[in-house]
Amino acid sequence: MSETDAILAALMNRRSIRYGFEDRPVGRETIERIVACGLAAPSSKNAQPWRFHIVTERMTLDLLADAVADASGVDSYVPHDPRTGEPYPQYRSTVLESAQVLRDVPATIWIENLGAFSAGRRTLLVAQQQAFAGALVGYGLELMGIGAAIENMWIAGNALGLAVSFLGDVVIAESDITAVLGLQNDLVGVIAFGYSSAFPQPPIDVRSFSDSPRVTWHGII
Ligand SMILES: Cc1cc2nc3c(=O)[nH]c(=O)nc-3n(C[C@H](O)[C@H](O)[C@H](O)COP(=O)(O)O)c2cc1C
């Protein structure tokens, strides 16, 4: 396979793997290579708004898993509609599954948004409306950079033979996790990874863009 094909295959075959983990640690050098790929991600103004907290200790992972599983509202923790304040009914909570993943994996990278532009959610919450609209753009840009870092680490993990998932819903236990990890700003989520015997389904067909409602061609090339 050519280098180009290998890179494209890595992107197209990426899946979330949440089960089948072997009782086998991930070595420090491997984790360092993954983190280096995260640090190399693009970010708006090159602000690099992230901090990565690496946790591999079983005791700490179990403590964090307990915090997630015991958080209040685990059954209804799904995105909310800002117009009603109500959870979107079409989604189901995956918080308890996320807690189980934390019990099963040997390695995690917890991602903190340092809030380079927004100063973080707590500041946004008390901003005046006009300041808030502009700050939301900055907040989005921070998260886009962090999203790029997550994807970099995800693909790097796969390239190193690891099964990977990203769990955003651990934010349900943000205050406990903040206390354990000493976060200074917002928790974004956690990348969980390990060696797994899981054999994921291939990516779904909808990724072919010829008839996708999510792709619009303007003009013909
Ligand atoms: C921002 C973001 C947040 C996510 N949060 C969770 C989560 O909390 N729990 C979980 O199991 N998967 C989570 N995922 C994984 C998605 O569910 C998954 O990527 C999607 O269903 C597509 O499946 P695939 O990754 O196997 O292609 C998240 C993914 C992203 C990008």
The ligand as a MOL file (V3000), in Angstrom:
LIG
                    3D

  0  0  0     0  0            999 V3000
M  V30 BEGIN CTAB
M  V30 COUNTS 31 33 0 0 0
M  V30 BEGIN ATOM
M  V30 1 C -17.0380 15.3300 20.2680 0
M  V30 2 C -17.3320 13.8570 20.4200 0
M  V30 3 C -17.8990 13.3940 21.5900 0
M  V30 4 C -18.1440 12.0290 21.7580 0
M  V30 5 N -18.6180 11.5890 22.9470 0
M  V30 6 C -18.7900 10.2690 23.1270 0
M  V30 7 C -19.2150 9.7770 24.3870 0
M  V30 8 O -19.4280 10.5280 25.3300 0
M  V30 9 N -19.3730 8.4320 24.5410 0
M  V30 10 C -19.1240 7.5780 23.5160 0
M  V30 11 O -19.2690 6.3650 23.6900 0
M  V30 12 N -18.7190 8.0180 22.2970 0
M  V30 13 C -18.5470 9.3390 22.0920 0
M  V30 14 N -18.1150 9.8050 20.8790 0
M  V30 15 C -17.9200 8.8580 19.7750 0
M  V30 16 C -19.0960 8.9090 18.7950 0
M  V30 17 O -20.2290 8.3290 19.3700 0
M  V30 18 C -18.6730 8.1760 17.5260 0
M  V30 19 O -17.5580 8.8120 16.9630 0
M  V30 20 C -19.7740 8.1250 16.4990 0
M  V30 21 O -20.8830 7.4120 16.9780 0
M  V30 22 C -19.2940 7.4670 15.1780 0
M  V30 23 O -18.7970 6.1640 15.4390 0
M  V30 24 P -17.2940 5.7850 15.0610 0
M  V30 25 O -16.3780 6.6480 15.8830 0
M  V30 26 O -17.1380 4.3350 15.3890 0
M  V30 27 O -17.1050 6.0640 13.5950 0
M  V30 28 C -17.8450 11.1420 20.7030 0
M  V30 29 C -17.2720 11.6160 19.5340 0
M  V30 30 C -16.9920 12.9550 19.3970 0
M  V30 31 C -16.3000 13.4380 18.1510 0
M  V30 END ATOM
M  V30 BEGIN BOND
M  V30 1 1 1 2
M  V30 2 1 2 3
M  V30 3 2 2 30
M  V30 4 2 3 4
M  V30 5 1 4 5
M  V30 6 1 4 28
M  V30 7 2 5 6
M  V30 8 1 6 7
M  V30 9 1 6 13
M  V30 10 2 7 8
M  V30 11 1 7 9
M  V30 12 1 9 10
M  V30 13 2 10 11
M  V30 14 1 10 12
M  V30 15 2 12 13
M  V30 16 1 13 14
M  V30 17 1 14 15
M  V30 18 1 14 28
M  V30 19 1 15 16
M  V30 20 1 16 17
M  V30 21 1 16 18
M  V30 22 1 18 19
M  V30 23 1 18 20
M  V30 24 1 20 21
M  V30 25 1 20 22
M  V30 26 1 22 23
M  V30 27 1 23 24
M  V30 28 2 24 25
M  V30 29 1 24 26
M  V30 30 1 24 27
M  V30 31 2 28 29
M  V30 32 1 29 30
M  V30 33 1 30 31
M  V30 END BOND
M  V30 END CTAB
M  END
